[in-house]
């Protein structure tokens, strides 16, 4: 039976659902009500922050034409006469010709910090303005979001070369008809794209869904490495826009007045745009399945949610972090024998999805072997644990590797299990699935031995769905992820060489700061959250709405 809009809203977010007999404005102070426009109001207020975000993305593209801040060439885009002439016409030669050392590196890094600050400022500005905007359709929001990200499609550089590894795995399927789970890129010594790949001897630890999509994208890109870069970036942009649509529909059903603003938390997030479009990381596909899982769970469509969870795992195996939240929600929202039947049915759907989707690239246990032997599972990189282990020789006279394996491995595992247990034993809430998934994702990132800024993308996508109280931590992830690129790669040129050993502090420092109550309150103000309403007023209104809803 089809649900009414109000019934669906109550089911998705009961604590904020507005019963039809009560006007939301009747319960809100006049100061808050005055800033709210009618549904379907114009997107025009967002054009100014949109233009600011677009210009910042152009500025980053121009900066990346210089060798001082360019890590990997994006195909042959740095050699494009049109793009180069445009960049040199808009920026001083001293910046774009600065060497990757000395004052040139310092200047480029400072310019990047300024651009990152402006990116965060335009993002916050957009969110604050959007709190006075309601839309009857998501399409205007998608349209202006597409405009914001267009400069990233032509960025002349990549800050990570993972895209080239995706491409070789895709070419393994589309060009050579082989299985990348059992065949490493080095098997194709004459492939014209092989020299762009760093991990040449590494069979895939990505799941079949991503590998099959890579086969399609690499097939479209063909032998032109520049076309491949643009195709993968365009695919990341399309997936990003799809997430925007899902997040907006979910938020509009439960928090209509703030739906646009909180959707923009993800949609125009500068770290997300840099990683899923500029660097074309596949974490955007994990994020899409994560928000689809939340959407299905909001309607208690448990089997659909299990399907989407399995699909996320078939992109990156550590997306298994999404599953405990779903299982917990099924446990708390069902009773008696029905609870066991739903848990069993959801488990069956998840397992069947993994098996059936894996059949075209079936390789037995090879994928799991690849995951366990992958550098991400064994190497200590960019984590606070790496920082701790590097102090070992000086403090204890014990080698770094001897500290990492097995001592820090055991300590990390215990820390993850303890924190995960704490998350899973907290009191259930109506937004249990996104809240539990977000918390577990952050715990995973903090306790992992190998971590990169793009790992934060699914957490940022889940944050608006988990409630406004979760936005400060994700804002901390955003700032840390952007600043990380000032401290990497090695070696950092003089006079910035001291930053490299402390890159994990740069990455996680803002997250730690955002967990401090006074800083968290400031972030609420900067993002425009609870700008007009104090905490007591919010709690009072929530209680009135819950009482009115029965």
SULHUDA-V468245 format. One line per field, one symbol per residue. phi: phi as a letter, one per 40 degrees, with the letter a starting at -180 (. if undefined). psi: psi as a letter, one per 40 degrees, with the letter a starting at -180 (. if undefined). burial: b if it has 24 or more other C-alpha atoms within 12 Angstrom, else e. A space follows every 50 residues. Layout:
phi = ???
psi = ???
burial = ???
This chain:
phi = .cccccccccccbccbcbcccbcdcccbccccccccccdgcccddccccc ccccccccccdcdcccccbccbccgbccccdccccccccbbcdcccbccc agccccccccccccccccccccccdccccccbbbbcaccccccccccccd cccbdcbbcabddccdcccccdcccbgbbccbbcdccbccccbccccccc bbccbcccccccccdccccccgcccccddccccccccccccccdcccccc cccbbdcbccccccdccbcccdccccbdbfcccccccccccccccccccf ccccccccccccccbbdccdcccdccccccccbbbfcccccccccccccc ccccccccdcbcagccccccccccdccbccagbccccccccddccbgbcd ccccbbccdcccccccccccccccbcccbcbdccccccccccdccccccb abdcccddccccdccchccccdcccccccccccdccbbccccccbbcccd cbcccccbdcccccccdccccccdcccgcfccbccccccccdcccccccg
psi = hhiiddddddddgdeehhieehhdddeiidddddehiiieiieddedddd dddddddddddddediedehdhhgbfdeehdddddddddeiidddeehif iadddddddddddddddddddddddddddeeehiieiedddddddddded dddeheiheieddddddddddddddefihedehideegdeheedeehdgd fhiheiiddddddddddddddaehdddddddddddddddddddddddddd ddddgddedddddddddehdddddddddefieddddddddddddddddef gddddddddddddedhdeeeedddddddddddeiibdddddddddddddd dddddddeddfhfbedddddddeiddedihheiddddddeeddddefhid ddddhedddddddddddddddddeeihiiefdddddddddddddddeidh iideeedddddddddeideeddddddddddddddeeeiaiihihfededd dedddddedddddeehddddddddddeehfddhidddddddddddddde.
burial = eeeeebebbbbbbbbbbbbeeeebeeebeeebeeebbeeeeebebbbebb bbbbbbbbbbbbbbbbbbbbbbbbbbbbeeeeebeebbeebeeebbbbeb eeebbbbbbebbbebbbbbbbbbbbbbbbbbbbbbeebebbbbbbbbbbb bbbbbbbbbbbbbbbbbbbbbbbbbeebbbbbbbbbebeebebbebbebb bbbbbbbbbbbbbbbbbbbbbbeebbbbbbbbbbbbbbbbbbbbbbbbbb bbbbbbbbbbbbbbbbbbbbbbbbbbbbbbbbbbbbbbbbbbbbbbbbbb bbbbbbbbbbbbbbbbbbbbbbbbbbbbbbbbbeeeeeeeebbeebbebb bebbbebbeebebeebbbebeeebebbebbbbbbbbbbbbeeeeeeeeeb eebbeeebbeebbeebeebbeebbeeeebbbbbbbbbbbbbbbbbbbbbb bbbbbbbbbbbbbbbbbbbbbbbbbbbbbbbbbbbbbbbeebbeebeebb bbbbbbbbbbbbbbbeeeebbebbebbbbbbbeeeeebeebbebbeeeee
